[in-house]
Amino acid sequence: MENQICYCFGYSEEDITRDVLANNGRSLIMERILAEKKGGGCNCGTNHPLGR
């Protein structure tokens, strides 16, 4: 079972690891998640089973 990192956009730990390797140590996925969170486009409180 994959470790789900982002319940809003469906990214797993494996997705982010592949993204970092593909982008020379930079995660475009994490940048997207942070930008969405900052812009109010994140529903972690609703989507995450632990409400975070």
Helices and strands as residue ranges (DSSP letters): E 4-6, E 11-12, H 13-22, H 28-38, H 44-47
